[in-house]
Amino acid sequence: MPISDPMKLQIAQKRLLMIKICRKCGARNASTAERCRRCRSYDLRWKKRTVQK
């Protein structure tokens, strides 16, 4: 079900897309994370946020 309210859409996008992914174990981490919560690795990347065609 699509979200029509722009404020709720912004909150949902921030919650789902603004996270960091561990390159070693694939765990989702907070956007403020410096290291992985699961394996303690420092090798983190931002989740890809581009629209796929």
C-alpha positions as a Python dict, from the first residue, in 0.01 Angstrom:
ca = {
    (1, 'M'): (0, 0, 0),
    (2, 'P'): (166, 325, -109),
    (3, 'I'): (207, 606, 141),
    (4, 'S'): (38, 925, 21),
    (5, 'D'): (131, 1158, 307),
    (6, 'P'): (469, 1320, 220),
    (7, 'M'): (573, 1356, 585),
    (8, 'K'): (512, 987, 656),
    (9, 'L'): (691, 894, 332),
    (10, 'Q'): (997, 1094, 441),
    (11, 'I'): (1002, 922, 780),
    (12, 'A'): (966, 577, 621),
    (13, 'Q'): (1244, 642, 369),
    (14, 'K'): (1480, 763, 639),
    (15, 'R'): (1406, 456, 851),
    (16, 'L'): (1447, 206, 566),
    (17, 'L'): (1722, 360, 352),
    (18, 'M'): (1953, 559, 579),
    (19, 'I'): (2139, 263, 728),
    (20, 'K'): (2485, 115, 702),
    (21, 'I'): (2554, -241, 589),
    (22, 'C'): (2849, -448, 707),
    (23, 'R'): (3061, -576, 421),
    (24, 'K'): (3173, -884, 618),
    (25, 'C'): (2851, -1023, 764),
    (26, 'G'): (2575, -819, 595),
    (27, 'A'): (2419, -692, 918),
    (28, 'R'): (2214, -373, 921),
    (29, 'N'): (2357, -101, 1144),
    (30, 'A'): (2250, 244, 1254),
    (31, 'S'): (2349, 541, 1039),
    (32, 'T'): (2574, 663, 1321),
    (33, 'A'): (2755, 330, 1353),
    (34, 'E'): (3134, 326, 1334),
    (35, 'R'): (3161, -53, 1353),
    (36, 'C'): (2931, -352, 1307),
    (37, 'R'): (2710, -447, 1597),
    (38, 'R'): (2734, -817, 1510),
    (39, 'C'): (3094, -888, 1408),
    (40, 'R'): (3266, -567, 1528),
    (41, 'S'): (3417, -501, 1184),
    (42, 'Y'): (3491, -142, 1080),
    (43, 'D'): (3418, -220, 713),
    (44, 'L'): (3076, -55, 671),
    (45, 'R'): (2905, 95, 366),
    (46, 'W'): (2588, 299, 317),
    (47, 'K'): (2287, 113, 185),
    (48, 'K'): (2238, 174, -187),
    (49, 'R'): (1957, 423, -239),
    (50, 'T'): (1935, 446, -617),
    (51, 'V'): (1618, 354, -803),
    (52, 'Q'): (1669, 37, -1004),
    (53, 'K'): (1525, 26, -1354),
}
